[in-house]
Amino acid sequence: MTNRLASPPEPRADMQVIAIVKGTERFIFLVTDSFEVKTQLTETLARWAANPDLNFSWYDAGMIAGRVQKGTH
């Protein structure tokens, strides 16, 4: 299952890159301070964590959400 944006955003100075590496899988998120982006990210994290076909857990979702809240890179 592939979950990608139709067209990746252009890199910006205020963009936060957050990644989780699990074995050979990579989950990479490009996040800005935009409310819409954060809302879409929250929905995506929940959908992925609930999907038994993905190696992406609720713990992973919580880690990503926490990093976005703190603004850490």
N, C-alpha and C positions, 0 to 999 in steps of 0.2 A: 504494500500500500504506500503510495507516495502522496504526501501532503505538502504541496509547495504553493507559493504565491504565483499567480499568473505571470507576473513580471516582477523580479526582485527590485527592491528600492535602490536608488542610487546612494552610495555611501555619503554620509553627512558627518560633520564634526560632532553633532550631538547624538550620534547613534551609538548605542550600546550593543556589543556583540557578546552573547552568552552561549556557551556550548557545553554539552554533556557528551562524553565519549563512553560508549558501552561496548567493549569488544571491538568488533569491526563496524559498528553503527555509530553514526554521528548525528546529533540533534543540535542544530545551530539556529539561533534566534537573533534577529536584528531588530532592536527595539529603540523607539524614540520616546520622548515625553508626551506624545500625542495621546489624548484620552481614547481615541478610536483604536489606535494601535494596541494600547494596553488592554482594552476591552476584547479585541480580537485575539490577543495572545492568551488571555484568561480562558476564553471559550475553547481555543485550540488545545491548551494544556489539559483541560478537563476532558475533552473528547479523546485525546490521545491516551490519557491515563486510564480511561474507561474501556479502551479498545484492547481486548485480550490478544489480538494479533500483533500488537506492537510491543517491543521490549522497552516500554516507557511507563514507569510506575507513578502512583500518587506522590511518592517521596520525591521523584524526579521533578514532578510538577511543582511541588512545594519549594524545592530548591531554586528552580527558575523564578518562581513568583517572588521569593524572598530576595533574590539578587536584583530583580527589577525594582522592588520596593526600596532597597538600600542604595540603588544606583551604582553598585560595584561592577567593575568590568571583569 
